[in-house]
Amino acid sequence: MFNKILIANRGEIALRIIRTCKEMGIKTVAVYSTADKESLHVRFADEAVCIGPASSSESYLSVPRLMAAVEITNADAIHPGYGFLAENADFAEICTEYGVKFIGPNAEMIRKMGDKITAKSTMIKAGVPVVPGSDGLLKDVKEGIKIAKNIKFPVILKATAGGGGKGMRVVWKEEEFEEQWNKARQEAKAAFGNDGIYIEKFIEEPRHIEFQIIGDQYGNVIHLSERDCSIQRRHQKLVEESPSPFMSDELREKMGDAAVRAGKAINYEGVGTIEFLVDKYRNFYFMEMNTRIQVEHPVTEEVIDHDLIKEQIKVAAGIPISGKNYYPSLHAMECRINAEDPFNDFRPNPGKITSFHSPKGHGVRVDTHVYAGYTVPPYYDSMIAKLICKAQTREECIKKMQRALDEFVVEGIKTTVPFHIELMKDENFRKGDFNTGFINTFKLEKDQ
């Protein structure tokens, strides 16, 4: 087992990793930018190293500064969390060269699944269903239109290096194709430095359902069942739950088997997520793989009663997994509490939190790094907390979430709490009748 782990991240995920390390008897190193010096992860780690100014490029994304922190603290492993360098193959490779264990898959695995074209061809070989579309990157507009006609409009243009909805455009008819093609390429180039675009059939009224998997160093891969992540805005998740209200036992078995095949196809090591789109007829298609821990991992932890960060560390240390798949025994739901104004198109709203009270009680969990007096910086992701509730049934879970949201107090900044309160009251949401386009039809009234 590792003696000391450096957490190459910030905020709630850094604090989450520190807590598990402490329980495992592993010393921790926090890294932080000047904007994060008052964050709780800095206070609770055994050691803390400032690695630069507020800008991510000069701190959390600076590999030389991170490796310097490793050297001066003598850490023998790095946990990347999510975001930043968590899916950066070059960083994983450098860690290996330095003799420091990267807690996650190796560089080859990250590269195979990080490029969406390579990932798609890998899934086809593994017998995992994929969305119809181009075999590789589009050469030009003409080729794109030809494929779009063949698979029939609507289609979606996607950046091969994409994520977070960047470089993504839906095209409903041929006349719009060239304009959307140009926009997608420009956005992809600006966001990722790569304007490679591919095309897929646009699945109407889809559910976004993902399967959590774990693979060890001995070729074993298991799944920990599904999470439904269909409540999202601008392709970014707001609510996740397990089990999915759309799932049947038969579909769970099929998707779970496909997720395990996907992991075994690349001899996957670590915790990862296979993300699927599921149409209204319950046909499912591979969308992408995230080769890291997910923001929404607590949902799975609550329904199978396992610490996924602990499992991740154990796998990295060479400990084999159990070999059996896990299925939810309870219902869990997570609401992302973001420093955003839900009445103003979810515009970020950083600033000083003047009052903060998190809900408590049986089956209620809050993962957060903020507190009263903390200033939410404008430089990073706007998520400040995750509220997770669990209960025996989905109906009970929603009621518990309603109660917990009513108790959640954050003053000084605007948050997504009012949005979640109204969502829990929505009749269609309560019935489980929603898809990834749900937010476009959801009416949030400013009467609270």
Secondary structure as UniProt FT lines:
FT   STRAND          4..7
FT   HELIX           11..23
FT   TURN            24..25
FT   STRAND          27..33
FT   HELIX           34..36
FT   TURN            37..38
FT   HELIX           40..44
FT   STRAND          47..52
FT   HELIX           56..58
FT   TURN            59..61
FT   HELIX           63..73
FT   STRAND          77..79
FT   TURN            84..87
FT   HELIX           89..97
FT   TURN            98..99
FT   STRAND          101..102
FT   HELIX           107..114
FT   HELIX           116..126
FT   HELIX           141..151
FT   STRAND          155..159
FT   TURN            160..161
FT   TURN            164..167
FT   STRAND          168..171
FT   HELIX           174..176
FT   HELIX           177..192
FT   STRAND          197..201
FT   STRAND          207..215
FT   TURN            217..218
FT   STRAND          221..233
FT   TURN            234..235
FT   STRAND          236..242
FT   TURN            245..246
FT   HELIX           249..265
FT   TURN            266..267
FT   STRAND          270..278
FT   TURN            280..281
FT   STRAND          284..290
FT   TURN            295..296
FT   HELIX           297..304
FT   HELIX           308..316
FT   TURN            317..318
FT   STRAND          331..338
FT   STRAND          340..341
FT   TURN            342..346
FT   STRAND          347..348
FT   STRAND          351..352
FT   STRAND          355..357
FT   TURN            362..363
FT   STRAND          364..368
FT   TURN            372..373
FT   STRAND          375..376
FT   TURN            378..379
FT   STRAND          383..391
FT   HELIX           394..407
FT   STRAND          409..411
FT   HELIX           417..425
FT   HELIX           427..431
FT   TURN            436..437
FT   HELIX           438..440
//
